[in-house]
Amino acid sequence: MTPLRLACAITLLSSSAMTANALVPASTKSIVERRNFFGVVASGITGAVILATGAEEAQATPAKTGPASVFTGDYEDPNHPGCLRQVKVVGAPLKGDGTRSPFPVMEITGYDGSGDPKVCTEDNRPTRSDLWKIQGTVKSDTKVFIDFSPKGGPADLVGKWDGDGIVFPDGNKWTKVPLGTKNRFPKDMKTLKSPN
């Protein structure tokens, strides 16, 4: 909260107290003035505390969703060359009280290959049952927290957009494939088509 907004809020509260004070008979004026003074001070402090504690989320710039998000698309993971890595960014789900988080959800669908060593080729495309799905929370247009715990990894792995991909703390980088990777999807998968 800016100092100007805080000053305006306190001025508004004190002016409403003075208006109420003008309507009180002179015989009880000193008691009312004292009460009004403490009421204004308490209201100002309470208002400042409420505004200060909610300021971080209220000032958060919402990250983009859908195709407008830099994260949305298909990726190449050097730890699993040729394997499916598809990222979609969608709005956060509604909570029970009808509100939703200001932070979108990242949905990742992938495949790690088959055989020993695990490989991905056009001839060795996955089936639907081979796919895994994980989620994350997009904190900004350059930062995401991904939950890799369903795959045995960390629950809050930070990923950062660096201009053409997502970089992870261990140095691994998923590079975005501009034209998509439709040859990596299961042949019978209609909902994962890349825009091509």
N, C-alpha and C positions, 0 to 999 in steps of 0.2 A: 504494500500500500504506500502510495506516495505521501510525503508530508502535507502536500496541498489537500489531498482528499481527507486526511485525518483532521486537519484544521477546519475544513468545511463541515465535517460531521460534528465536531465539538461546538462550532459556532451555531449550527442548526439546533443542536440540543439545548444550548444555553439560551438561545432566543425564544424557544418554545417555553422554557422555564420562566423567563421574564414575562412573557405574555400571560402565563397562568398567574404569576405574582401580581400583575396589575388588577386582576379580578378579585383579589382577596381583601377583606375589610382591614383598615389600618390597625385595629386593636389586636389582631393576630398576625400582623405582618412580620415581626421579627422571628417568630417560630417558623413560619412558612418560608422566609428567606433562607434560614439555615437548612431546612429540609430540602429546599430547591437546590441550594449550593451542593450539598452532599449527593443529591440525586443526579445532578448534572455530572459531577466528577465520577461517580460510580458508573453512570451510563457511558461516559466517554471512555473510561478504562475498559469496560466490558466490550464495547464496540471495537476498540482498537485491538484487543486480544482476539476477538472472533475474526476480524479481518486479517490480522497478521497470521493466524494459524491456518487459514484457508487460502492464503495468497499463493502458495506454491502450485497447487493443483489448478487454481483458477487462472493462473497466468501461463499454464502449460500450452504450448502450441500443438494442436492436434496433428498427429502424423497422418499422412495420406493413406488411403486404402485402395484396393482394386488395382487396375493398370496404372493409376497415377502414382503409386508407391514405387520408389526406386528398387525396393526389395522384390516386388512381384516379378516372377519369371523362372526360367530354367537355368540350372547351374552345372558347372563342371567341378567336381570334387577330386583333387589330385590323389587323395587317399583311396578313392574308388573310381578310377578312370573309366569313362564310358557309361557309368551307372546313373540312374535317374535321381535327380534332385530338383524337385519343383517346389517353389515357394509362392504362396498366395497370402495377401494381407486383407483381412476382413474386419468389419466393425466388431467391437466387443459385444458379447451377449448381454441381454437385459438381465438385471438382477431382480430379485423378488419384489423390491420396492418400486420397480419401474424405471430405475436409473441404469446407466451403463458407465463403465469405466471410460475415461477419455483416451485410453491407450488401446489401439487396435490389436487384434490377435494375428500372429503369424502362423500359418498352417504349412507344414513341410511334409511332403510325400516323397519317399525314397525307396531305393532298392540297392543292396550292397553286393549283388552278384551271387554266382553259384560255382560249385566245383572247388578244387583245391590246387592252386590258390583261387580265391574268389575273383571271377572276372565278369565283365559285362560286354557283350557283343550284340550286334544286330540279330545274329542267329540265336542268341541266348537271351531273348527278351523275357521279362518277368511275367508271372500270372498275377491276378489280383491278390491272391493269398500271400504272395511273396512281398508285397509292399508293406512298409511300415509308415506310421504317421506320428508326428510329434508337433508340439505347439510352442509358441513363444509370445512374448509381449513386446510390441514395438513402442519404445519410449520416445523416439523422435525419428526424423527422416534419415538419421545416420546411426542409430543405436537400437539394438534389440537384445532381449534376454530370452534365450531358448532353453527349454526343458528337455535335455537329452536323457533324463533318468529312465524312460521306458526302454532305451537302448543300452542301459548300463552306464551312462555318462552323468555329468553334473546336472543339477536341477536348474541352475541359473547361469548358463554359459553366455558371456557377453559376445555379441557379434557387432562389428562396426563396418558401415558402408564406407568404402574408400574410393568410390568413383566408378569402379567396374566390377565390384564383387564384395563379398562379406568376409572380413578377416577376423579370425578367432585368436584368443590369447596365446595358443601354442604355435602360432605362425601359419597354420593352415588357412588357405584362402579358397573359398568357393567363387569361381569366376563366372559372371553372368554370360550366358550364351544368347546373343541378341536375336537370333532367328529361331530360338527354341530347340528342343531335342525330341521331336515327335517320334523318332525311331527308337527311343528308350522306353516308351510307354507299353503297357500290355496291349496286345493286339485288340482285345475285346473291351478296352477301357475307353468309354466315350466321354467321361466327365473330366479327363485330364488333358484334353487336346490343347496343344500350343497354338497360338494365333499364327497360322502359316497359310 
